[in-house]
Amino acid sequence: MLPRGFLLPAALALSASFCALGCRPDAEPPDEGTGSDTGTGSDTDTGEIPDPAFLNPALGDFLVVSTQHVPKDIVVQKITLGNTQLLIDGQTVGTLGPGSALGELTGDRLRIFLHGALALGTHTLQLASHTPDGPRFSAELTMNVAAPDVPLPQVWTELDPDPRDVGDALLVSGVPPDTLLGVVSGGLDPTLRLYRADEGAWADTPVLETTLEGYVPEVMALGPGVSALALPPAPGSDVAVVRVAYRRGEPGAAIVTRDLTIAPEPSIGPLQTAVDLSADLFRDAEFAALGRPFLFGDVLFAEFLAADDAETPHPGDRGIAHVRRSSDRGSWSAPERVPTAKPLDLDALGPALSLPQLSLGAGISVRLGQRVTGLLTLSDAGAALVSEPGEEVDLSPGAPAVLTTITSNLGARTVAAVTPDRGVSIAFLGTSGKPKNTVVSVPADKLPDARITAQPAAGALLGYSAFLLPYGDAAPVHLVLGDGMRTYVVPLVDPEPLSCRAVVLMPGLSGNLDAPAIPLACLQGGSLRVGVLKASLADP
């Protein structure tokens, strides 16, 4: 997703994309993010290109509810396949050919994929075909996204009867089928055991176990100072590698990494320092410390505090280190600071679940200036990008916070912010069209009088954004559902209270199926329990 400030005017975007239509060799890959073939197509050069048109609806606007999690179909005509493109909010998203994550455009149907968790507001849709005389446009349709007016689903959990493992913290990352569940055990000899997703469930046995020598968790982060990621194999290789990164020493003295080969022959790579406090980045700091690491392919991000004056905070004391892996995966580059236009704190890093990409790790939640939520991603060239909604919406300003983000179709973002004093806020945001951005504070009387014990788990459930809040033994897990305007709190007490020190959900869209069932993992009294979160529009 591009930063909102980088969006181009429609005419310029069309000009660039239509140049690509006529000039790009057919052997080149599809446009990034669209999965569409923008070649000339079979009809472009063989006859007159007609004006594309919508048929049903043909004019005006139409309604979509924010929880819609089935495709939206629109009847179209006079489409020139491989040429006609769809514009959403004035920006071309390509020809929506086979493999597009956004939708499909055929000779008689436009299908837009929707996964729920949409931002309220409006979006414009338009079709455009390229001709030698310039683009030919359809009429413009307006999509109105509104909150649903239906009863809430009933929700319950089911756990396997026997514990799988023991541990102190949980982590989850990756894209199916390479999703990883991590169980971190502390103590004198910290260890990490990793389980793979196996046909929509967690595997019975770990795929690997590794020691975390010198591991030190960051208490305020509500999550382990550990990250793990299954790396994509090199072309033509069957070698499967998992990279592990963790916070080492006090006060956050270093982030170290290790690559572990799990197939075809298991092997353990050397422990390497990705960044430590001796780096030039921290040279002038009176006090410095590194926070949680986040792996992002061959890039590592880590939150840090580097204060020139340990007694008086200044904007920019909190930042993010950006470290690149060498092309041969043999070493790490010198760390750089993720840049901002002016001195500005970047903090509160957390996971971001992308529903369209079915990924936990396509972006990282971040807070700007200790008040505005954003998303940290990489450009095609590998540069760090921080994008934020065009309309600034404060989210727990000034307070230490933990962020968890769900991104969905049409630029929608739902962000949960948890503060140590048990306050929970949900931001409903849009980065495209004319969104109705808002922040809702979850009423304190709807939540337990206890502190949250771990990072919220994120998912989608029958189109609602869903965040699971664990409270350890003090109270059952509470589910916060959102519809773009309101929040609903559901204690998970059926068929028995679900008490978890930490809880995670498997990334995916299984919560939007006709019979929703999202695999979960829960640390219950130090024991790992696995099961499913289920929902129904009728009594279970």
C-alpha positions in Angstrom: 0.0 0.0 0.0 1.4 3.4 -0.9 1.5 6.3 1.5 -1.5 8.4 0.9 0.6 11.4 0.1 2.2 9.6 -2.8 -1.1 9.1 -4.8 -1.0 10.4 -8.3 -3.8 12.3 -10.1 -5.9 10.0 -12.2 -4.8 11.4 -15.5 -1.1 11.0 -14.7 -1.6 7.5 -13.3 -3.6 6.5 -16.4 -0.9 7.9 -18.7 1.8 5.9 -17.0 -0.2 2.7 -16.9 -1.3 3.0 -20.5 2.3 3.6 -21.6 3.0 0.3 -19.9 0.1 -1.2 -21.9 1.7 -0.4 -25.2 5.4 -0.6 -24.4 6.0 -3.4 -21.9 7.1 -6.7 -23.4 4.6 -9.5 -22.8 7.3 -11.5 -20.9 7.5 -9.0 -18.1 5.6 -9.7 -14.9 2.2 -8.2 -14.0 1.9 -4.9 -12.3 2.9 -5.1 -8.6 -0.1 -5.6 -6.3 -2.7 -6.2 -9.1 -1.7 -9.6 -10.4 -3.1 -8.4 -13.7 -1.7 -8.9 -17.2 -1.4 -5.4 -18.7 -0.3 -6.6 -22.1 -2.0 -5.4 -25.2 -4.6 -8.2 -25.2 -6.1 -9.9 -28.3 -8.6 -7.2 -29.2 -6.6 -4.0 -28.7 -5.0 -3.9 -32.1 -7.6 -5.6 -34.2 -10.5 -3.1 -34.3 -12.2 -0.1 -32.8 -12.1 0.0 -29.0 -15.6 0.8 -27.6 -16.4 2.8 -24.5 -16.5 0.5 -21.5 -19.7 0.6 -19.4 -21.3 -0.5 -16.2 -24.7 -2.2 -16.7 -26.0 -3.1 -13.3 -25.8 -0.7 -11.6 -25.3 1.5 -14.6 -25.3 4.9 -12.8 -25.4 6.5 -9.4 -24.3 4.7 -6.2 -24.7 1.4 -4.5 -24.4 0.2 -0.9 -21.9 -2.2 0.7 -21.8 -3.0 4.4 -18.5 -2.8 6.2 -18.6 -6.5 7.1 -19.3 -7.8 3.6 -16.9 -10.7 3.1 -18.1 -12.1 -0.2 -17.2 -10.6 -3.6 -19.2 -7.7 -5.0 -20.3 -8.4 -8.6 -21.1 -5.6 -11.1 -22.4 -6.3 -14.6 -20.3 -4.6 -17.3 -20.1 -4.5 -21.1 -17.8 -3.5 -23.9 -14.7 -4.6 -22.1 -11.5 -5.0 -24.0 -9.6 -7.7 -22.2 -6.0 -6.9 -21.4 -6.7 -3.2 -22.1 -9.7 -2.0 -20.0 -8.6 -1.1 -16.5 -10.5 -0.4 -13.3 -10.0 2.9 -11.5 -10.8 3.0 -7.8 -10.9 6.5 -6.3 -9.2 7.9 -9.4 -6.2 5.4 -9.2 -5.8 2.6 -11.7 -5.6 -0.9 -10.2 -4.9 -2.6 -13.5 -6.8 -4.9 -15.8 -7.6 -7.4 -13.0 -6.5 -10.4 -14.9 -6.0 -13.9 -13.5 -4.2 -14.0 -10.1 -5.2 -10.5 -9.1 -5.6 -10.0 -5.3 -8.1 -7.2 -5.9 -10.7 -8.7 -8.2 -11.5 -10.0 -11.7 -12.6 -8.2 -14.8 -14.1 -10.3 -17.6 -16.2 -9.4 -20.7 -19.4 -9.1 -18.7 -18.5 -9.0 -15.0 -16.5 -6.9 -12.6 -15.9 -8.8 -9.4 -14.3 -6.9 -6.4 -12.9 -9.1 -3.6 -14.1 -8.0 -0.2 -13.0 -9.5 3.2 -14.9 -7.4 5.7 -13.3 -4.9 8.1 -14.0 -2.1 5.6 -13.7 1.6 6.5 -17.0 3.6 6.3 -17.2 6.2 3.6 -17.4 6.4 -0.2 -15.3 5.1 -3.1 -15.6 5.8 -6.8 -15.3 3.2 -9.5 -14.7 3.8 -13.2 -13.6 1.8 -16.2 -11.1 3.1 -18.8 -9.9 1.7 -22.1 -6.8 2.9 -24.0 -7.1 4.0 -27.6 -4.7 5.8 -29.9 -6.8 9.0 -29.4 -6.7 8.7 -25.6 -8.5 6.9 -22.9 -12.3 6.1 -23.1 -14.1 6.2 -19.8 -17.2 4.7 -18.4 -19.7 6.5 -16.2 -18.5 6.8 -12.6 -20.2 4.7 -9.8 -20.0 5.5 -6.1 -19.7 2.8 -3.5 -21.2 3.7 -0.1 -19.8 1.7 2.8 -22.0 1.7 5.8 -22.2 -0.2 9.1 -24.4 -3.3 9.2 -27.7 -3.4 11.0 -27.9 -7.1 12.0 -27.6 -9.1 15.2 -24.1 -9.9 16.3 -22.8 -13.5 15.7 -22.6 -15.8 18.6 -19.0 -16.8 19.4 -17.4 -19.7 21.3 -14.2 -21.6 21.5 -13.2 -25.3 21.4 -9.9 -26.6 22.8 -8.1 -29.8 22.3 -8.3 -31.8 25.6 -4.5 -32.2 26.1 -1.8 -29.6 26.3 0.8 -29.5 23.4 3.7 -27.8 25.0 4.8 -25.4 27.8 6.0 -21.9 27.5 5.9 -18.2 28.6 5.0 -16.3 25.4 3.7 -16.9 21.9 4.4 -15.4 18.5 2.9 -16.1 15.1 4.1 -15.0 11.6 4.0 -15.6 7.9 1.7 -16.6 5.1 -0.1 -19.9 4.8 1.3 -22.5 4.3 4.4 -21.1 5.8 2.7 -19.7 8.9 4.8 -20.3 12.1 3.6 -20.6 15.7 6.4 -19.9 18.2 6.5 -20.9 21.8 9.1 -19.1 23.9 10.2 -20.5 27.2 12.2 -18.2 29.5 14.2 -19.0 32.5 18.0 -19.7 32.8 18.0 -21.5 29.3 15.5 -19.7 27.1 14.3 -21.6 24.1 12.1 -21.2 21.1 10.0 -24.0 19.5 8.3 -23.5 16.2 5.2 -25.2 14.9 4.0 -25.0 11.3 0.5 -24.7 10.1 -0.7 -28.1 8.7 -3.9 -28.0 6.6 -5.6 -25.4 8.6 -4.4 -26.6 12.0 -1.3 -26.3 14.1 1.1 -29.3 13.7 1.3 -31.8 16.5 5.1 -31.5 16.9 7.5 -28.6 16.5 9.5 -28.3 13.3 12.5 -27.0 15.2 13.8 -26.0 18.6 16.6 -23.5 19.2 18.2 -21.9 22.2 18.0 -18.1 22.8 21.2 -17.5 24.6 21.1 -14.2 26.5 17.5 -13.5 25.6 15.9 -10.6 27.5 12.2 -9.8 27.0 10.9 -6.2 26.9 8.2 -6.1 29.6 6.3 -3.1 28.3 6.0 -4.6 24.8 3.3 -7.2 25.9 5.0 -9.5 23.4 8.2 -11.6 23.2 11.4 -9.9 22.0 11.6 -12.7 19.4 10.7 -12.8 15.7 10.7 -15.8 13.4 10.1 -16.0 9.7 10.1 -18.8 7.1 12.3 -17.5 4.2 11.3 -18.0 0.6 13.6 -20.6 -1.0 16.2 -19.5 -3.6 15.1 -20.2 -7.2 15.6 -23.9 -8.1 16.4 -24.8 -4.4 14.5 -27.1 -2.1 16.3 -25.8 1.0 13.8 -24.5 3.7 15.2 -21.9 6.1 13.7 -20.3 9.1 15.3 -17.0 10.4 15.0 -16.2 14.1 15.8 -12.8 15.7 15.8 -11.9 19.3 16.6 -9.2 21.8 19.7 -9.9 23.8 21.2 -8.3 27.0 20.2 -5.4 29.1 19.1 -2.8 28.5 18.3 -4.1 25.0 22.0 -4.3 24.1 21.7 -6.1 20.8 19.4 -7.9 18.3 20.9 -11.2 17.1 19.8 -13.6 14.4 20.3 -17.2 13.4 19.3 -19.0 10.2 18.1 -22.6 10.7 17.8 -25.0 7.8 14.9 -27.4 8.4 14.9 -29.3 5.0 16.2 -31.3 3.3 18.9 -31.7 6.0 18.5 -29.9 9.3 21.4 -27.5 10.2 22.0 -24.6 12.5 23.7 -21.4 11.2 25.9 -19.1 13.3 24.5 -16.6 15.7 25.1 -13.1 14.2 24.6 -9.6 15.5 22.3 -7.6 13.3 22.5 -4.4 15.4 23.9 -3.4 18.8 24.5 -0.2 20.8 28.0 0.2 19.4 26.5 1.3 16.0 27.0 4.9 14.8 23.3 5.3 15.1 23.6 5.5 18.9 27.0 7.2 19.1 25.8 10.5 20.7 23.1 9.1 22.9 23.4 9.5 26.7 21.1 6.5 27.0 20.2 3.9 24.4 18.2 0.6 24.3 16.9 -1.7 21.6 13.3 -3.0 21.7 11.5 -5.8 19.9 12.8 -7.0 16.5 10.5 -7.6 13.5 11.7 -9.7 10.5 10.6 -8.6 7.1 12.1 -11.0 4.6 15.8 -10.0 4.3 15.2 -6.9 6.4 15.1 -6.4 10.1 13.3 -3.6 11.9 13.8 -2.9 15.6 12.4 -0.2 17.8 15.0 1.8 19.9 15.3 4.6 22.4 18.4 6.9 21.9 18.1 9.9 24.1 20.7 12.7 23.9 19.4 13.9 27.3 18.3 11.0 29.5 16.3 13.3 31.8 14.4 15.4 29.2 12.6 13.6 26.3 12.8 15.2 22.8 11.0 14.3 19.6 13.0 11.8 17.7 14.4 10.0 20.8 12.3 7.0 19.8 13.0 5.5 16.4 13.3 2.4 14.3 16.5 0.8 13.1 16.4 -0.6 9.6 19.0 -3.3 8.8 19.4 -5.1 5.5 20.7 -8.6 4.9 23.5 -9.0 2.3 22.5 -10.7 -1.0 24.3 -13.9 -0.1 22.5 -13.9 3.3 25.9 -14.0 5.0 25.9 -10.7 7.0 24.0 -7.6 8.0 24.5 -4.1 6.8 25.1 -1.1 9.2 21.8 -0.1 10.8 20.0 3.0 9.5 17.3 5.0 11.1 13.9 4.9 9.4 13.7 8.5 8.2 11.0 11.1 9.0 10.5 14.6 7.5 11.2 16.2 10.8 12.3 15.0 14.3 9.5 12.7 15.2 9.1 9.7 17.5 8.4 6.3 15.9 7.3 3.7 18.5 4.7 1.1 19.5 5.7 -1.4 16.8 3.3 -4.3 16.5 2.0 -6.9 14.0 -0.2 -6.0 11.0 -2.5 -8.6 9.5 -3.3 -8.1 5.8 -6.6 -9.8 4.9 -6.2 -9.3 1.1 -2.7 -10.8 1.2 -3.6 -13.4 3.8 -0.4 -12.4 5.6 0.8 -11.6 9.0 4.0 -9.7 8.2 3.2 -7.7 5.0 3.5 -4.6 7.2 4.2 -3.5 10.7 2.1 -1.3 12.9 3.8 1.9 14.1 2.9 5.1 15.9 4.1 8.5 14.7 4.7 11.4 17.1 3.3 9.2 19.9 -0.2 9.9 18.6 -0.9 8.9 15.0 -1.1 5.3 13.8 0.8 4.3 10.6 2.0 1.3 8.7 5.7 0.5 8.1 6.4 -1.3 4.8 9.1 -1.6 2.1 9.2 -0.1 -1.3 10.1 -2.2 -4.3 13.6 -0.8 -4.0 13.9 -1.9 -0.4 13.4 1.6 1.2 11.4 1.8 4.4 8.1 3.6 4.0 5.8 4.8 6.7 2.2 5.6 5.5 -0.6 7.1 7.5 -4.2 8.1 6.8 -4.5 11.5 5.2 -6.7 12.8 8.0 -4.8 12.6 11.3 -6.7 10.8 14.1 -5.0 10.7 17.5 -4.7 7.2 19.1 -3.8 7.1 22.8 -1.6 10.3 22.5 1.5 10.3 24.6 0.8 7.1 26.5 2.9 4.0 26.1 0.9 1.8 23.8 0.9 -1.5 21.9 -0.6 -1.5 18.4 -2.1 -4.3 16.3 -3.4 -3.5 12.8 -5.8 -5.2 10.4 -5.6 -4.0 6.8 -8.4 -4.8 4.4 -9.7 -3.9 0.9 -10.1 -0.4 -0.4 -7.4 1.0 1.9 -9.2 0.1 5.1 -7.3 -0.2 8.4 -8.5 -1.2 11.9 -6.0 -0.5 14.7 -6.2 -1.7 18.3 -4.2 0.4 20.8 -3.7 -1.1 24.2 -2.2 1.0 27.0 -0.8 -0.3 30.3 -3.6 1.2 32.4 -6.0 -1.3 30.6 -7.4 1.3 28.2 -8.2 -0.1 24.8 -9.0 2.1 21.7 -10.0 1.0 18.2 -9.3 3.2 15.3 -11.4 2.8 12.1 -9.4 4.3 9.3 -9.3 4.6 5.5 -6.5 5.6 3.2 -8.5 5.8 -0.1 -11.7 7.6 -1.2 -13.5 9.6 1.4 -13.4 7.6 4.6 -15.1 8.4 7.9 -12.1 8.0 10.2 -12.8 7.7 13.9 -11.4 6.4 17.1 -13.6 4.5 19.6 -12.6 4.0 23.2 -13.8 0.6 24.4 -15.9 1.4 27.5 -14.0 0.4 30.7 -17.1 -1.2 32.2 -17.2 -3.7 29.4 -13.7 -4.9 30.1 -12.2 -6.8 33.1 -10.7 -4.8 36.0 -7.3 -6.2 35.1 -4.3 -5.6 32.9 -3.9 -7.2 29.5 -1.1 -9.7 29.6 0.0 -10.0 26.0 -0.4 -8.5 22.5 -4.0 -8.7 21.2 -4.6 -11.4 18.5 -6.1 -10.1 15.3 -8.4 -11.7 12.7 -11.7 -11.3 10.8 -14.9 -13.0 11.9 -17.9 -13.0 9.6 -16.5 -9.7 8.2 -16.1 -8.0 11.6 -12.6 -7.0 12.7 -11.7 -9.1 15.7 -9.2 -8.6 18.5 -8.7 -11.1 21.3 -7.5 -9.6 24.6 -5.9 -12.0 27.1 -5.9 -11.4 30.9 -4.2 -14.4 32.2 -5.9 -16.0 35.2 -7.5 -12.8 36.2 -10.3 -13.0 33.6 -11.4 -14.9 30.5 -10.2 -13.6 27.1 -12.4 -10.9 25.8 -13.2 -10.5 22.1 -13.6 -7.0 20.7 -15.5 -6.9 17.4 -15.7 -3.8 15.2 -17.9 -2.8 12.3 -16.2 0.5 11.2 -18.2 2.6 13.6 -18.9 0.7 16.8 -17.2 -1.9 19.0 -18.7 -4.9 20.7 -17.2 -6.8 23.6 -17.8 -10.5 24.0 -16.3 -12.5 26.9 -15.2 -15.9 25.7 -17.0 -18.0 28.3 -18.7 -20.7 26.3 -18.6 -23.7 26.7 -16.2 -22.7 29.5 -14.2 -19.6 30.2 -11.1 -19.3 28.1 -8.3 -18.0 30.3 -5.0 -17.3 28.5 -1.7 -15.6 29.4 -1.2 -15.1 25.7 -3.4 -16.0 22.7 -2.8 -16.0 18.9 -4.9 -16.7 15.8 -3.7 -18.3 12.6 -3.6 -15.8 9.8 -6.2 -16.4 7.0 -9.8 -16.0 6.1 -11.3 -19.1 7.8 -13.3 -16.7 10.0 -15.2 -15.6 7.0 -16.4 -19.1 5.9 -20.0 -20.2 6.1 -18.9 -22.2 9.3 -16.2 -19.9 10.7 -13.4 -21.7 12.6 -10.1 -19.8 13.2 -7.3 -22.0 14.7 -6.0 -20.5 17.9 -3.2 -21.2 20.4 -3.4 -20.2 24.1 -1.0 -20.3 27.0 -3.0 -21.5 29.9 -1.2 -21.7 33.2 2.1 -22.1 31.2 0.7 -24.9 29.1 0.1 -24.6 25.3 -3.5 -25.4 24.4 -4.7 -25.3 20.8 -8.2 -25.1 19.4 -10.5 -23.0 17.3 -12.6 -19.8 17.6 -16.0 -20.4 16.1 -19.0 -18.2 15.3 -22.5 -18.5 14.0 -25.4 -16.3 13.1 -27.6 -18.8 14.8 -27.4 -20.7 18.1 -24.3 -23.0 18.1 
